[in-house]
């Protein structure tokens, strides 16, 4: 049993600059063999997907293509 925790405040980004969207597991676990999916309103179309040790881009939202890692 674990929880995914993120910041309790909005993340502000400047157009054209890099930004990190932080999160961590509690209790602290290795997520290397887990699926990590950032999405907005639809689970199936994602901002970024990490699964089986690799980043996946096939169903990534077009506005985020070549902008995440």
PDB file with SEQRES, HELIX, SHEET and CRYST1 records, atoms N, CA, C and O in Angstrom:
SEQRES   1 A   69  UNK UNK UNK UNK UNK UNK UNK UNK UNK UNK UNK UNK UNK          
SEQRES   2 A   69  UNK UNK UNK UNK UNK UNK UNK UNK UNK UNK UNK UNK UNK          
SEQRES   3 A   69  UNK UNK UNK UNK UNK UNK UNK UNK UNK UNK UNK UNK UNK          
SEQRES   4 A   69  UNK UNK UNK UNK UNK UNK UNK UNK UNK UNK UNK UNK UNK          
SEQRES   5 A   69  UNK UNK UNK UNK UNK UNK UNK UNK UNK UNK UNK UNK UNK          
SEQRES   6 A   69  UNK UNK UNK UNK                                              
HELIX    1 AA1 UNK A   62  UNK A   64  5                                   3    
SHEET    1 AA1 2 UNK A   3  UNK A   6  0                                        
SHEET    2 AA1 2 UNK A  23  UNK A  26 -1                                        
SHEET    1 AA2 3 UNK A  36  UNK A  38  0                                        
SHEET    2 AA2 3 UNK A  48  UNK A  51 -1                                        
SHEET    3 AA2 3 UNK A  54  UNK A  56 -1                                        
CRYST1    1.000    1.000    1.000  90.00  90.00  90.00 P 1           1          
ATOM      1  N   UNK A   1       0.843  -1.179   0.000  1.00  0.00           N  
ATOM      2  CA  UNK A   1       0.000   0.000   0.000  1.00  0.00           C  
ATOM      3  C   UNK A   1       0.883   1.234   0.000  1.00  0.00           C  
ATOM      4  O   UNK A   1       1.772   1.363   0.842  1.00  0.00           O  
ATOM      5  N   UNK A   2       0.645   2.142  -0.938  1.00  0.00           N  
ATOM      6  CA  UNK A   2       1.421   3.378  -1.005  1.00  0.00           C  
ATOM      7  C   UNK A   2       0.549   4.502  -1.534  1.00  0.00           C  
ATOM      8  O   UNK A   2      -0.538   4.271  -2.063  1.00  0.00           O  
ATOM      9  N   UNK A   3       1.038   5.707  -1.384  1.00  0.00           N  
ATOM     10  CA  UNK A   3       0.358   6.903  -1.905  1.00  0.00           C  
ATOM     11  C   UNK A   3       1.311   7.667  -2.792  1.00  0.00           C  
ATOM     12  O   UNK A   3       2.518   7.684  -2.553  1.00  0.00           O  
ATOM     13  N   UNK A   4       0.765   8.302  -3.821  1.00  0.00           N  
ATOM     14  CA  UNK A   4       1.546   9.192  -4.688  1.00  0.00           C  
ATOM     15  C   UNK A   4       1.276  10.610  -4.203  1.00  0.00           C  
ATOM     16  O   UNK A   4       0.129  11.054  -4.151  1.00  0.00           O  
ATOM     17  N   UNK A   5       2.342  11.309  -3.850  1.00  0.00           N  
ATOM     18  CA  UNK A   5       2.205  12.656  -3.305  1.00  0.00           C  
ATOM     19  C   UNK A   5       2.868  13.674  -4.230  1.00  0.00           C  
ATOM     20  O   UNK A   5       3.958  13.443  -4.756  1.00  0.00           O  
ATOM     21  N   UNK A   6       2.199  14.785  -4.413  1.00  0.00           N  
ATOM     22  CA  UNK A   6       2.734  15.888  -5.204  1.00  0.00           C  
ATOM     23  C   UNK A   6       2.695  17.156  -4.364  1.00  0.00           C  
ATOM     24  O   UNK A   6       2.322  17.123  -3.191  1.00  0.00           O  
ATOM     25  N   UNK A   7       3.077  18.259  -4.964  1.00  0.00           N  
ATOM     26  CA  UNK A   7       3.100  19.523  -4.225  1.00  0.00           C  
ATOM     27  C   UNK A   7       1.685  19.969  -3.844  1.00  0.00           C  
ATOM     28  O   UNK A   7       0.712  19.630  -4.517  1.00  0.00           O  
ATOM     29  N   UNK A   8       1.589  20.726  -2.766  1.00  0.00           N  
ATOM     30  CA  UNK A   8       0.294  21.231  -2.326  1.00  0.00           C  
ATOM     31  C   UNK A   8       0.031  22.638  -2.840  1.00  0.00           C  
ATOM     32  O   UNK A   8      -0.856  23.334  -2.346  1.00  0.00           O  
ATOM     33  N   UNK A   9       0.806  23.051  -3.834  1.00  0.00           N  
ATOM     34  CA  UNK A   9       0.647  24.380  -4.427  1.00  0.00           C  
ATOM     35  C   UNK A   9       0.834  24.274  -5.943  1.00  0.00           C  
ATOM     36  O   UNK A   9       1.463  23.326  -6.413  1.00  0.00           O  
ATOM     37  N   UNK A  10       0.302  25.224  -6.715  1.00  0.00           N  
ATOM     38  CA  UNK A  10       0.473  25.189  -8.171  1.00  0.00           C  
ATOM     39  C   UNK A  10       1.943  25.325  -8.560  1.00  0.00           C  
ATOM     40  O   UNK A  10       2.719  25.986  -7.871  1.00  0.00           O  
ATOM     41  N   UNK A  11       2.315  24.688  -9.674  1.00  0.00           N  
ATOM     42  CA  UNK A  11       3.653  24.817 -10.235  1.00  0.00           C  
ATOM     43  C   UNK A  11       3.600  25.901 -11.301  1.00  0.00           C  
ATOM     44  O   UNK A  11       2.812  25.808 -12.242  1.00  0.00           O  
ATOM     45  N   UNK A  12       4.422  26.915 -11.165  1.00  0.00           N  
ATOM     46  CA  UNK A  12       4.454  28.012 -12.123  1.00  0.00           C  
ATOM     47  C   UNK A  12       5.593  27.787 -13.097  1.00  0.00           C  
ATOM     48  O   UNK A  12       6.708  27.455 -12.696  1.00  0.00           O  
ATOM     49  N   UNK A  13       5.308  27.969 -14.385  1.00  0.00           N  
ATOM     50  CA  UNK A  13       6.320  27.775 -15.418  1.00  0.00           C  
ATOM     51  C   UNK A  13       6.383  29.006 -16.302  1.00  0.00           C  
ATOM     52  O   UNK A  13       5.373  29.675 -16.524  1.00  0.00           O  
ATOM     53  N   UNK A  14       7.568  29.301 -16.804  1.00  0.00           N  
ATOM     54  CA  UNK A  14       7.777  30.395 -17.745  1.00  0.00           C  
ATOM     55  C   UNK A  14       7.837  29.783 -19.142  1.00  0.00           C  
ATOM     56  O   UNK A  14       8.538  28.795 -19.358  1.00  0.00           O  
ATOM     57  N   UNK A  15       7.107  30.364 -20.086  1.00  0.00           N  
ATOM     58  CA  UNK A  15       7.091  29.852 -21.455  1.00  0.00           C  
ATOM     59  C   UNK A  15       8.515  29.741 -21.990  1.00  0.00           C  
ATOM     60  O   UNK A  15       9.296  30.689 -21.907  1.00  0.00           O  
ATOM     61  N   UNK A  16       8.844  28.567 -22.540  1.00  0.00           N  
ATOM     62  CA  UNK A  16      10.165  28.340 -23.105  1.00  0.00           C  
ATOM     63  C   UNK A  16      11.188  27.814 -22.122  1.00  0.00           C  
ATOM     64  O   UNK A  16      12.293  27.452 -22.525  1.00  0.00           O  
ATOM     65  N   UNK A  17      10.852  27.760 -20.837  1.00  0.00           N  
ATOM     66  CA  UNK A  17      11.768  27.270 -19.814  1.00  0.00           C  
ATOM     67  C   UNK A  17      11.366  25.860 -19.388  1.00  0.00           C  
ATOM     68  O   UNK A  17      10.218  25.453 -19.569  1.00  0.00           O  
ATOM     69  N   UNK A  18      12.317  25.119 -18.822  1.00  0.00           N  
ATOM     70  CA  UNK A  18      12.045  23.784 -18.295  1.00  0.00           C  
ATOM     71  C   UNK A  18      11.322  23.888 -16.963  1.00  0.00           C  
ATOM     72  O   UNK A  18      11.495  24.855 -16.222  1.00  0.00           O  
ATOM     73  N   UNK A  19      10.516  22.887 -16.670  1.00  0.00           N  
ATOM     74  CA  UNK A  19       9.839  22.807 -15.382  1.00  0.00           C  
ATOM     75  C   UNK A  19       9.809  21.343 -14.953  1.00  0.00           C  
ATOM     76  O   UNK A  19       9.679  20.449 -15.789  1.00  0.00           O  
ATOM     77  N   UNK A  20       9.929  21.102 -13.668  1.00  0.00           N  
ATOM     78  CA  UNK A  20       9.851  19.760 -13.100  1.00  0.00           C  
ATOM     79  C   UNK A  20       8.532  19.644 -12.357  1.00  0.00           C  
ATOM     80  O   UNK A  20       8.197  20.492 -11.530  1.00  0.00           O  
ATOM     81  N   UNK A  21       7.776  18.575 -12.661  1.00  0.00           N  
ATOM     82  CA  UNK A  21       6.535  18.295 -11.945  1.00  0.00           C  
ATOM     83  C   UNK A  21       6.860  17.228 -10.904  1.00  0.00           C  
ATOM     84  O   UNK A  21       6.892  16.041 -11.227  1.00  0.00           O  
ATOM     85  N   UNK A  22       7.101  17.633  -9.667  1.00  0.00           N  
ATOM     86  CA  UNK A  22       7.577  16.682  -8.658  1.00  0.00           C  
ATOM     87  C   UNK A  22       6.464  15.797  -8.101  1.00  0.00           C  
ATOM     88  O   UNK A  22       5.315  16.218  -7.965  1.00  0.00           O  
ATOM     89  N   UNK A  23       6.839  14.568  -7.786  1.00  0.00           N  
ATOM     90  CA  UNK A  23       5.968  13.671  -7.044  1.00  0.00           C  
ATOM     91  C   UNK A  23       6.854  12.604  -6.412  1.00  0.00           C  
ATOM     92  O   UNK A  23       7.985  12.386  -6.848  1.00  0.00           O  
ATOM     93  N   UNK A  24       6.339  11.944  -5.389  1.00  0.00           N  
ATOM     94  CA  UNK A  24       7.080  10.857  -4.765  1.00  0.00           C  
ATOM     95  C   UNK A  24       6.097   9.875  -4.141  1.00  0.00           C  
ATOM     96  O   UNK A  24       4.918  10.177  -3.960  1.00  0.00           O  
ATOM     97  N   UNK A  25       6.604   8.712  -3.822  1.00  0.00           N  
ATOM     98  CA  UNK A  25       5.788   7.662  -3.216  1.00  0.00           C  
ATOM     99  C   UNK A  25       5.990   7.659  -1.707  1.00  0.00           C  
ATOM    100  O   UNK A  25       7.094   7.873  -1.206  1.00  0.00           O  
ATOM    101  N   UNK A  26       4.905   7.414  -1.005  1.00  0.00           N  
ATOM    102  CA  UNK A  26       4.974   7.284   0.443  1.00  0.00           C  
ATOM    103  C   UNK A  26       4.261   6.000   0.845  1.00  0.00           C  
ATOM    104  O   UNK A  26       3.076   5.850   0.544  1.00  0.00           O  
ATOM    105  N   UNK A  27       4.936   5.065   1.515  1.00  0.00           N  
ATOM    106  CA  UNK A  27       6.343   5.143   1.895  1.00  0.00           C  
ATOM    107  C   UNK A  27       7.239   5.112   0.657  1.00  0.00           C  
ATOM    108  O   UNK A  27       6.814   4.745  -0.439  1.00  0.00           O  
ATOM    109  N   UNK A  28       8.475   5.506   0.869  1.00  0.00           N  
ATOM    110  CA  UNK A  28       9.443   5.617  -0.220  1.00  0.00           C  
ATOM    111  C   UNK A  28       9.668   4.246  -0.878  1.00  0.00           C  
ATOM    112  O   UNK A  28      10.083   3.292  -0.220  1.00  0.00           O  
ATOM    113  N   UNK A  29       9.383   4.165  -2.202  1.00  0.00           N  
ATOM    114  CA  UNK A  29       9.541   2.931  -2.968  1.00  0.00           C  
ATOM    115  C   UNK A  29      10.246   3.239  -4.278  1.00  0.00           C  
ATOM    116  O   UNK A  29      10.243   4.380  -4.740  1.00  0.00           O  
ATOM    117  N   UNK A  30      10.848   2.219  -4.873  1.00  0.00           N  
ATOM    118  CA  UNK A  30      11.456   2.349  -6.184  1.00  0.00           C  
ATOM    119  C   UNK A  30      10.354   2.207  -7.225  1.00  0.00           C  
ATOM    120  O   UNK A  30       9.664   1.187  -7.244  1.00  0.00           O  
ATOM    121  N   UNK A  31      10.169   3.198  -8.091  1.00  0.00           N  
ATOM    122  CA  UNK A  31       9.110   3.184  -9.105  1.00  0.00           C  
ATOM    123  C   UNK A  31       9.612   2.708 -10.467  1.00  0.00           C  
ATOM    124  O   UNK A  31       8.888   2.806 -11.458  1.00  0.00           O  
ATOM    125  N   UNK A  32      10.841   2.193 -10.530  1.00  0.00           N  
ATOM    126  CA  UNK A  32      11.429   1.801 -11.812  1.00  0.00           C  
ATOM    127  C   UNK A  32      10.571   0.784 -12.560  1.00  0.00           C  
ATOM    128  O   UNK A  32      10.493   0.845 -13.787  1.00  0.00           O  
ATOM    129  N   UNK A  33       9.927  -0.144 -11.863  1.00  0.00           N  
ATOM    130  CA  UNK A  33       9.111  -1.168 -12.509  1.00  0.00           C  
ATOM    131  C   UNK A  33       7.619  -0.865 -12.443  1.00  0.00           C  
ATOM    132  O   UNK A  33       6.793  -1.745 -12.685  1.00  0.00           O  
ATOM    133  N   UNK A  34       7.277   0.369 -12.118  1.00  0.00           N  
ATOM    134  CA  UNK A  34       5.873   0.779 -12.055  1.00  0.00           C  
ATOM    135  C   UNK A  34       5.520   1.594 -13.294  1.00  0.00           C  
ATOM    136  O   UNK A  34       6.394   1.998 -14.061  1.00  0.00           O  
ATOM    137  N   UNK A  35       4.237   1.823 -13.471  1.00  0.00           N  
ATOM    138  CA  UNK A  35       3.789   2.752 -14.506  1.00  0.00           C  
ATOM    139  C   UNK A  35       3.589   4.109 -13.851  1.00  0.00           C  
ATOM    140  O   UNK A  35       2.934   4.217 -12.815  1.00  0.00           O  
ATOM    141  N   UNK A  36       4.154   5.139 -14.457  1.00  0.00           N  
ATOM    142  CA  UNK A  36       3.968   6.512 -13.996  1.00  0.00           C  
ATOM    143  C   UNK A  36       3.334   7.263 -15.157  1.00  0.00           C  
ATOM    144  O   UNK A  36       3.924   7.369 -16.232  1.00  0.00           O  
ATOM    145  N   UNK A  37       2.137   7.783 -14.940  1.00  0.00           N  
ATOM    146  CA  UNK A  37       1.380   8.431 -16.007  1.00  0.00           C  
ATOM    147  C   UNK A  37       0.913   9.808 -15.540  1.00  0.00           C  
ATOM    148  O   UNK A  37       0.198   9.933 -14.546  1.00  0.00           O  
ATOM    149  N   UNK A  38       1.328  10.830 -16.271  1.00  0.00           N  
ATOM    150  CA  UNK A  38       0.838  12.186 -16.046  1.00  0.00           C  
ATOM    151  C   UNK A  38      -0.259  12.425 -17.081  1.00  0.00           C  
ATOM    152  O   UNK A  38      -0.023  12.273 -18.280  1.00  0.00           O  
ATOM    153  N   UNK A  39      -1.448  12.796 -16.630  1.00  0.00           N  
ATOM    154  CA  UNK A  39      -2.522  13.079 -17.572  1.00  0.00           C  
ATOM    155  C   UNK A  39      -3.355  14.244 -17.054  1.00  0.00           C  
ATOM    156  O   UNK A  39      -3.283  14.608 -15.880  1.00  0.00           O  
ATOM    157  N   UNK A  40      -4.138  14.814 -17.942  1.00  0.00           N  
ATOM    158  CA  UNK A  40      -4.979  15.950 -17.573  1.00  0.00           C  
ATOM    159  C   UNK A  40      -6.395  15.480 -17.293  1.00  0.00           C  
ATOM    160  O   UNK A  40      -6.722  15.203 -16.139  1.00  0.00           O  
ATOM    161  N   UNK A  41      -7.242  15.380 -18.300  1.00  0.00           N  
ATOM    162  CA  UNK A  41      -8.620  14.980 -18.039  1.00  0.00           C  
ATOM    163  C   UNK A  41      -8.931  13.545 -18.478  1.00  0.00           C  
ATOM    164  O   UNK A  41      -9.838  12.922 -17.927  1.00  0.00           O  
ATOM    165  N   UNK A  42      -8.201  13.016 -19.450  1.00  0.00           N  
ATOM    166  CA  UNK A  42      -8.441  11.653 -19.932  1.00  0.00           C  
ATOM    167  C   UNK A  42      -7.225  10.791 -19.658  1.00  0.00           C  
ATOM    168  O   UNK A  42      -6.107  11.135 -20.042  1.00  0.00           O  
ATOM    169  N   UNK A  43      -7.452   9.664 -18.989  1.00  0.00           N  
ATOM    170  CA  UNK A  43      -6.377   8.751 -18.615  1.00  0.00           C  
ATOM    171  C   UNK A  43      -5.672   8.168 -19.834  1.00  0.00           C  
ATOM    172  O   UNK A  43      -4.458   7.961 -19.807  1.00  0.00           O  
ATOM    173  N   UNK A  44      -6.433   7.897 -20.920  1.00  0.00           N  
ATOM    174  CA  UNK A  44      -5.874   7.212 -22.088  1.00  0.00           C  
ATOM    175  C   UNK A  44      -4.982   8.102 -22.942  1.00  0.00           C  
ATOM    176  O   UNK A  44      -4.083   7.601 -23.618  1.00  0.00           O  
ATOM    177  N   UNK A  45      -5.212   9.402 -22.925  1.00  0.00           N  
ATOM    178  CA  UNK A  45      -4.365  10.343 -23.664  1.00  0.00           C  
ATOM    179  C   UNK A  45      -3.573  11.107 -22.613  1.00  0.00           C  
ATOM    180  O   UNK A  45      -4.147  11.836 -21.805  1.00  0.00           O  
ATOM    181  N   UNK A  46      -2.271  10.942 -22.623  1.00  0.00           N  
ATOM    182  CA  UNK A  46      -1.471  11.404 -21.497  1.00  0.00           C  
ATOM    183  C   UNK A  46      -0.503  12.532 -21.872  1.00  0.00           C  
ATOM    184  O   UNK A  46      -0.196  12.771 -23.040  1.00  0.00           O  
ATOM    185  N   UNK A  47      -0.046  13.203 -20.827  1.00  0.00           N  
ATOM    186  CA  UNK A  47       1.019  14.197 -20.958  1.00  0.00           C  
ATOM    187  C   UNK A  47       2.351  13.472 -21.063  1.00  0.00           C  
ATOM    188  O   UNK A  47       3.182  13.807 -21.907  1.00  0.00           O  
ATOM    189  N   UNK A  48       2.555  12.471 -20.197  1.00  0.00           N  
ATOM    190  CA  UNK A  48       3.780  11.666 -20.246  1.00  0.00           C  
ATOM    191  C   UNK A  48       3.505  10.305 -19.619  1.00  0.00           C  
ATOM    192  O   UNK A  48       2.755  10.198 -18.649  1.00  0.00           O  
ATOM    193  N   UNK A  49       4.123   9.258 -20.186  1.00  0.00           N  
ATOM    194  CA  UNK A  49       3.955   7.907 -19.677  1.00  0.00           C  
ATOM    195  C   UNK A  49       5.309   7.226 -19.567  1.00  0.00           C  
ATOM    196  O   UNK A  49       6.080   7.191 -20.526  1.00  0.00           O  
ATOM    197  N   UNK A  50       5.589   6.685 -18.385  1.00  0.00           N  
ATOM    198  CA  UNK A  50       6.776   5.872 -18.130  1.00  0.00           C  
ATOM    199  C   UNK A  50       6.272   4.504 -17.721  1.00  0.00           C  
ATOM    200  O   UNK A  50       5.486   4.380 -16.782  1.00  0.00           O  
ATOM    201  N   UNK A  51       6.731   3.458 -18.437  1.00  0.00           N  
ATOM    202  CA  UNK A  51       6.252   2.103 -18.154  1.00  0.00           C  
ATOM    203  C   UNK A  51       7.325   1.106 -18.569  1.00  0.00           C  
ATOM    204  O   UNK A  51       7.961   1.265 -19.611  1.00  0.00           O  
ATOM    205  N   UNK A  52       7.521   0.080 -17.752  1.00  0.00           N  
ATOM    206  CA  UNK A  52       8.510  -0.973 -18.041  1.00  0.00           C  
ATOM    207  C   UNK A  52       9.903  -0.401 -18.284  1.00  0.00           C  
ATOM    208  O   UNK A  52      10.641  -0.887 -19.141  1.00  0.00           O  
ATOM    209  N   UNK A  53      10.255   0.630 -17.524  1.00  0.00           N  
ATOM    210  CA  UNK A  53      11.596   1.204 -17.615  1.00  0.00           C  
ATOM    211  C   UNK A  53      11.818   2.110 -18.803  1.00  0.00           C  
ATOM    212  O   UNK A  53      12.957   2.485 -19.078  1.00  0.00           O  
ATOM    213  N   UNK A  54      10.747   2.482 -19.531  1.00  0.00           N  
ATOM    214  CA  UNK A  54      10.910   3.321 -20.715  1.00  0.00           C  
ATOM    215  C   UNK A  54       9.831   4.387 -20.775  1.00  0.00           C  
ATOM    216  O   UNK A  54       8.733   4.211 -20.247  1.00  0.00           O  
ATOM    217  N   UNK A  55      10.161   5.504 -21.430  1.00  0.00           N  
ATOM    218  CA  UNK A  55       9.176   6.534 -21.737  1.00  0.00           C  
ATOM    219  C   UNK A  55       8.403   6.087 -22.976  1.00  0.00           C  
ATOM    220  O   UNK A  55       8.978   5.505 -23.896  1.00  0.00           O  
ATOM    221  N   UNK A  56       7.105   6.360 -22.996  1.00  0.00           N  
ATOM    222  CA  UNK A  56       6.248   5.990 -24.132  1.00  0.00           C  
ATOM    223  C   UNK A  56       5.563   7.249 -24.653  1.00  0.00           C  
ATOM    224  O   UNK A  56       5.060   8.063 -23.879  1.00  0.00           O  
ATOM    225  N   UNK A  57       5.553   7.393 -25.972  1.00  0.00           N  
ATOM    226  CA  UNK A  57       5.036   8.615 -26.581  1.00  0.00           C  
ATOM    227  C   UNK A  57       3.903   8.380 -27.584  1.00  0.00           C  
ATOM    228  O   UNK A  57       3.405   9.346 -28.161  1.00  0.00           O  
ATOM    229  N   UNK A  58       3.479   7.128 -27.812  1.00  0.00           N  
ATOM    230  CA  UNK A  58       2.543   6.829 -28.896  1.00  0.00           C  
ATOM    231  C   UNK A  58       1.165   7.497 -28.748  1.00  0.00           C  
ATOM    232  O   UNK A  58       0.581   7.900 -29.754  1.00  0.00           O  
ATOM    233  N   UNK A  59       0.643   7.621 -27.549  1.00  0.00           N  
ATOM    234  CA  UNK A  59      -0.664   8.260 -27.346  1.00  0.00           C  
ATOM    235  C   UNK A  59      -0.542   9.564 -26.568  1.00  0.00           C  
ATOM    236  O   UNK A  59      -1.491  10.009 -25.923  1.00  0.00           O  
ATOM    237  N   UNK A  60       0.619  10.158 -26.637  1.00  0.00           N  
ATOM    238  CA  UNK A  60       0.854  11.408 -25.916  1.00  0.00           C  
ATOM    239  C   UNK A  60       0.034  12.543 -26.536  1.00  0.00           C  
ATOM    240  O   UNK A  60      -0.127  12.603 -27.755  1.00  0.00           O  
ATOM    241  N   UNK A  61      -0.478  13.432 -25.701  1.00  0.00           N  
ATOM    242  CA  UNK A  61      -1.227  14.585 -26.200  1.00  0.00           C  
ATOM    243  C   UNK A  61      -0.327  15.375 -27.156  1.00  0.00           C  
ATOM    244  O   UNK A  61       0.831  15.640 -26.832  1.00  0.00           O  
ATOM    245  N   UNK A  62      -0.845  15.753 -28.324  1.00  0.00           N  
ATOM    246  CA  UNK A  62      -0.020  16.439 -29.332  1.00  0.00           C  
ATOM    247  C   UNK A  62       0.690  17.685 -28.799  1.00  0.00           C  
ATOM    248  O   UNK A  62       1.822  17.960 -29.197  1.00  0.00           O  
ATOM    249  N   UNK A  63       0.058  18.430 -27.923  1.00  0.00           N  
ATOM    250  CA  UNK A  63       0.678  19.661 -27.425  1.00  0.00           C  
ATOM    251  C   UNK A  63       1.875  19.419 -26.511  1.00  0.00           C  
ATOM    252  O   UNK A  63       2.585  20.358 -26.151  1.00  0.00           O  
ATOM    253  N   UNK A  64       2.101  18.141 -26.131  1.00  0.00           N  
ATOM    254  CA  UNK A  64       3.255  17.813 -25.276  1.00  0.00           C  
ATOM    255  C   UNK A  64       4.326  17.011 -26.014  1.00  0.00           C  
ATOM    256  O   UNK A  64       5.360  16.690 -25.428  1.00  0.00           O  
ATOM    257  N   UNK A  65       4.098  16.683 -27.288  1.00  0.00           N  
ATOM    258  CA  UNK A  65       5.081  15.904 -28.042  1.00  0.00           C  
ATOM    259  C   UNK A  65       6.404  16.653 -28.140  1.00  0.00           C  
ATOM    260  O   UNK A  65       6.459  17.851 -28.418  1.00  0.00           O  
ATOM    261  N   UNK A  66       7.467  15.888 -27.899  1.00  0.00           N  
ATOM    262  CA  UNK A  66       8.849  16.401 -27.907  1.00  0.00           C  
ATOM    263  C   UNK A  66       9.088  17.469 -26.832  1.00  0.00           C  
ATOM    264  O   UNK A  66      10.004  18.283 -26.949  1.00  0.00           O  
ATOM    265  N   UNK A  67       8.251  17.457 -25.783  1.00  0.00           N  
ATOM    266  CA  UNK A  67       8.407  18.437 -24.704  1.00  0.00           C  
ATOM    267  C   UNK A  67       8.550  17.787 -23.337  1.00  0.00           C  
ATOM    268  O   UNK A  67       8.754  18.490 -22.348  1.00  0.00           O  
ATOM    269  N   UNK A  68       8.449  16.447 -23.252  1.00  0.00           N  
ATOM    270  CA  UNK A  68       8.539  15.772 -21.945  1.00  0.00           C  
ATOM    271  C   UNK A  68       9.592  14.688 -21.974  1.00  0.00           C  
ATOM    272  O   UNK A  68       9.963  14.180 -23.032  1.00  0.00           O  
ATOM    273  N   UNK A  69      10.067  14.346 -20.784  1.00  0.00           N  
ATOM    274  CA  UNK A  69      10.979  13.208 -20.641  1.00  0.00           C  
ATOM    275  C   UNK A  69      10.909  12.708 -19.222  1.00  0.00           C  
ATOM    276  O   UNK A  69      11.596  11.749 -18.870  1.00  0.00           O  
TER     277      UNK A  69                                                      
END                                                                             
